[in-house]
Structure formats: C-alpha cells, structure tokens
C-alpha cells in the first residue's frame, strides 16, 4: 500500500468583477491559521471559524459593493473559495473522501456530511422559518448562509448535506452550520495512508 504523496495542497486565486474583487490563498494541510477581511464582518467570523475547524490555512482579502448589499461579496468570495479548494485537492489521490460532523453551539445543533465526489450537490435543510430574513450583525442576512454553501459546493465539486437539527439564535445556527461543514470537510480532505490512489471504483473523482 503506497503512502499518499506529501505535495503541497495549496491554491491562490483572484477574481475581479464590477461588483467585487477577491484575492484568496489556502493551504489544505495547514493548522487553521487565517487572515480574513471580506468587508462583511460576520462573514469574516464564519470564514475564520471554517479555517480554524477544518485545519485549512486561509487568507482572504475582498472588497465590493457592500453599500448596496453584502450578497455580491459573500457570493464571490464563496465562488473563489470553492475554486481554490478544487484546485488544491488536485487529483484527490489518497484522500479519505468522506467526512461527517455533529456540532453544537449552545442551543443550536447542526449535522454536516461531505463527500469529495466531483459531483456538485447540496442538500440544506432545517433552518427555522424566517431565518433567511434575519439580519445577523446588522449586515449579513440569514439567506446568505445557504447561498455561500451553494457557491462553495458547486465550485469545489462537493456533495454536501447540512441539516439544522435545532436552534433559536440565528448567530448560533449560522456559526454551527459553518463549523459542522468545516469539521466534516476536515475529515474528507485528510490524507489516509491506507488509501491507494483515488478512493473511487471509477478511478477518478
């Protein structure tokens, strides 16, 4: 049984549109260090939590038309994050592929399951009625949680299931979602010395 190659799993990407500019660097084999400045403070908090709990080193610098809405900047950062994850994963040789996590945050409880499948698919359920309209931190609408996961999932070619099992406080619910996703992704991206090649009967992911 071969040992997975220890080549750096890193990526650096830039995306610039009339709505935002995003510069992002990541290292999938990091320690969770992060430097995040998206100009959307609550999203900075979520990405910092993602980096810390997925053990991904992450640097993000972004600016955009947040005087209109946080939507464009959050969406574009999430697109670039997904693209960078896909690039850094390479041919996916030696990865565990699957990960799952159950994460509490006070009264909130969220389950996330990740498959580095090469097939983009998101199942996202359980947020309480009205969550999508709630302003968290005065600037970040609850609907952006799902939208961020949609953009990451599609651009990283992941299959992701996120289920909110309980919760009352919108901040707690959103943070538990990002932390659960991070913990599941941490398991899925991990290199497994028992895996020989790509973990798929098709020979490719």
Backbone torsions as a table, in degrees:
resi	resn	phi	psi	omega
1	UNK	NA	126.6	-176.9
2	UNK	-82.7	152.9	175.8
3	UNK	-89.6	134.5	179.2
4	UNK	-55.1	139.9	179.5
5	UNK	-64.2	142.6	-178.6
6	UNK	-97.0	39.3	176.1
7	UNK	-72.3	145.9	-177.8
8	UNK	-60.4	131.3	176.5
9	UNK	-104.1	80.1	-174.7
10	UNK	-126.9	162.1	176.0
11	UNK	-155.4	151.4	176.9
12	UNK	-138.9	124.7	-175.5
13	UNK	-139.4	151.7	177.4
14	UNK	-131.8	137.0	175.6
15	UNK	-134.9	128.0	-179.6
16	UNK	-132.5	124.9	176.3
17	UNK	-132.8	-179.4	177.2
18	UNK	-69.7	-11.9	-177.4
19	UNK	-103.5	-25.0	-178.2
20	UNK	-163.2	162.4	170.8
21	UNK	-128.7	128.8	-176.3
22	UNK	-129.3	129.6	170.8
23	UNK	-121.7	128.5	-173.4
24	UNK	-142.9	138.1	174.6
25	UNK	-132.8	141.1	176.4
26	UNK	-146.1	156.8	176.1
27	UNK	-133.8	112.2	-176.9
28	UNK	-68.4	-17.6	-178.2
29	UNK	-108.6	37.9	-177.8
30	UNK	-92.0	-157.3	-177.6
31	UNK	-117.4	0.4	-177.4
32	UNK	97.5	10.1	177.5
33	UNK	-69.0	144.5	-178.9
34	UNK	-149.4	151.2	169.5
35	UNK	-135.6	105.4	-171.2
36	UNK	-121.9	126.2	173.0
37	UNK	-146.2	92.7	-178.5
38	UNK	-98.8	-5.3	-172.3
39	UNK	74.8	5.2	173.5
40	UNK	-120.9	97.4	-169.1
41	UNK	-55.1	-44.1	-178.7
42	UNK	-66.7	-35.4	176.9
43	UNK	-67.1	-35.9	172.8
44	UNK	-55.9	-43.4	179.8
45	UNK	-61.6	-42.8	-179.2
46	UNK	-68.1	-42.0	-179.7
47	UNK	-69.7	-34.3	175.2
48	UNK	-63.2	-42.0	177.3
49	UNK	-65.0	-41.0	177.7
50	UNK	-59.6	-47.5	-179.6
51	UNK	-61.2	-48.4	-176.5
52	UNK	-60.1	-46.3	-171.5
53	UNK	-89.2	-11.4	173.6
54	UNK	-100.2	-1.5	-174.9
55	UNK	54.1	45.1	175.1
56	UNK	-113.1	122.8	173.0
57	UNK	-74.1	130.4	-171.4
58	UNK	-142.2	127.6	172.8
59	UNK	-121.7	126.5	178.8
60	UNK	-133.8	128.6	170.8
61	UNK	-125.5	121.5	-177.0
62	UNK	-144.3	147.6	172.8
63	UNK	-142.3	152.3	-178.2
64	UNK	-169.2	-168.7	-174.4
65	UNK	-85.2	56.5	-178.6
66	UNK	-70.7	-11.2	173.4
67	UNK	-69.0	-20.0	174.9
68	UNK	-89.1	-51.9	-174.1
69	UNK	-173.7	153.9	175.5
70	UNK	-77.5	-11.3	-170.9
71	UNK	-54.1	-53.0	-174.2
72	UNK	-62.4	-42.7	-177.8
73	UNK	-67.7	-44.4	178.2
74	UNK	-61.7	-45.0	179.8
75	UNK	-60.6	-47.6	-175.5
76	UNK	-69.7	-37.6	175.0
77	UNK	-62.6	-41.0	-179.4
78	UNK	-66.7	-38.4	175.2
79	UNK	-59.4	-48.7	-177.7
80	UNK	-66.8	-38.6	177.1
81	UNK	-61.0	-45.0	177.6
82	UNK	-61.6	-43.5	178.8
83	UNK	-62.4	-40.3	-179.8
84	UNK	-68.1	-39.4	176.4
85	UNK	-59.9	-46.9	-179.5
86	UNK	-60.3	-43.7	179.4
87	UNK	-64.1	-45.0	-176.2
88	UNK	-67.7	-29.6	179.3
89	UNK	-67.6	-23.2	178.3
90	UNK	61.7	-134.3	-179.4
91	UNK	-84.7	0.6	175.4
92	UNK	68.8	17.2	178.3
93	UNK	-65.5	132.6	174.3
94	UNK	83.4	1.9	-178.3
95	UNK	-80.9	159.2	175.1
96	UNK	-69.7	-32.0	177.0
97	UNK	81.2	-47.4	-175.7
98	UNK	-107.8	146.5	173.4
99	UNK	-151.6	149.2	176.0
100	UNK	-145.2	152.0	-178.1
101	UNK	-152.0	146.5	174.1
102	UNK	-123.7	114.0	-170.3
103	UNK	-124.2	125.1	174.3
104	UNK	-95.4	153.1	165.6
105	UNK	-143.4	97.4	-172.5
106	UNK	53.4	-116.1	-176.8
107	UNK	-81.1	-11.6	-178.2
108	UNK	-88.7	145.7	178.1
109	UNK	-143.0	127.1	-175.4
110	UNK	-134.2	137.5	172.8
111	UNK	-109.4	136.1	174.9
112	UNK	-132.3	140.0	176.3
113	UNK	-129.6	133.1	-178.3
114	UNK	-125.3	134.7	171.4
115	UNK	-124.9	118.6	175.7
116	UNK	-80.3	78.0	-164.5
117	UNK	-96.9	-19.6	-170.9
118	UNK	81.4	0.6	-179.6
119	UNK	-122.4	109.2	-178.3
120	UNK	-66.9	124.0	177.1
121	UNK	-160.4	128.9	178.3
122	UNK	-123.2	128.3	168.7
123	UNK	-115.7	119.2	-172.1
124	UNK	-134.7	112.3	-172.9
125	UNK	-139.0	161.2	165.8
126	UNK	99.9	-9.3	177.9
127	UNK	-63.2	138.5	-176.2
128	UNK	-66.1	155.7	179.4
129	UNK	-56.5	133.0	179.7
130	UNK	89.7	-10.7	-179.1
131	UNK	-56.7	-39.7	-174.5
132	UNK	-65.1	-19.5	-178.5
133	UNK	-96.8	-9.2	-174.1
134	UNK	-74.6	135.5	174.1
135	UNK	-88.9	118.1	178.6
136	UNK	-100.9	121.8	-176.4
137	UNK	70.6	14.0	176.8
138	UNK	77.0	1.8	-172.2
139	UNK	-143.1	-18.8	-172.1
140	UNK	-114.0	112.4	-179.6
141	UNK	-80.5	147.9	-178.6
142	UNK	-57.3	-29.8	-179.8
143	UNK	-61.3	-22.7	-177.5
144	UNK	-72.4	-18.2	176.6
145	UNK	-62.4	-55.3	178.9
146	UNK	-61.8	-41.0	-177.3
147	UNK	-63.3	-37.8	177.2
148	UNK	-63.7	-45.3	177.9
149	UNK	-62.9	-37.6	177.2
150	UNK	-59.5	-46.5	-177.2
151	UNK	-68.5	-42.3	178.2
152	UNK	-63.4	-49.4	-177.2
153	UNK	-58.9	-48.1	-177.7
154	UNK	-64.1	-46.4	-173.7
155	UNK	-78.6	-22.9	176.0
156	UNK	-94.2	-3.9	-178.9
157	UNK	57.0	51.1	178.8
158	UNK	-108.1	151.5	163.5
159	UNK	-99.1	123.5	-174.8
160	UNK	-134.2	131.0	171.4
161	UNK	-116.5	126.0	176.3
162	UNK	-125.6	123.3	-179.7
163	UNK	-125.2	119.2	172.5
164	UNK	-83.0	113.0	-175.7
165	UNK	-91.3	-19.2	178.7
166	UNK	-173.1	160.3	177.5
167	UNK	153.0	152.9	-180.0
168	UNK	-128.1	-45.9	-177.1
169	UNK	-82.1	122.9	-176.4
170	UNK	-58.9	-37.1	176.8
171	UNK	-61.3	-46.9	-179.3
172	UNK	-63.0	-42.5	-179.4
173	UNK	-62.7	-49.9	-179.2
174	UNK	-60.7	-44.6	-177.9
175	UNK	-66.9	-39.2	177.1
176	UNK	-64.4	-35.0	177.6
177	UNK	-63.4	-48.0	-179.1
178	UNK	-66.9	-37.2	179.5
179	UNK	-69.6	-39.6	178.2
180	UNK	-65.3	-43.2	176.0
181	UNK	-59.6	-43.5	-179.7
182	UNK	-61.1	-45.5	-178.3
183	UNK	-66.6	-38.9	177.8
184	UNK	-67.9	-40.8	178.7
185	UNK	-65.3	-37.6	177.3
186	UNK	-55.8	-44.7	178.6
187	UNK	-67.0	-43.7	-174.5
188	UNK	-66.2	-38.3	-177.1
189	UNK	-82.1	-12.5	-175.2
190	UNK	-61.1	140.9	175.6
191	UNK	-79.5	129.7	-177.3
192	UNK	-113.1	115.4	-177.3
193	UNK	-64.0	-15.0	178.7
194	UNK	-86.8	-9.7	-179.6
195	UNK	-89.4	124.5	179.9
196	UNK	-103.5	108.3	179.8
197	UNK	79.4	-148.1	-177.9
198	UNK	-86.9	129.3	-176.7
199	UNK	-77.8	69.8	178.0
200	UNK	-156.4	139.0	176.6
201	UNK	-66.7	-18.1	178.0
202	UNK	-79.1	-18.9	-178.3
203	UNK	85.6	5.0	179.1
204	UNK	-156.3	149.4	176.4
205	UNK	-126.8	NA	NA
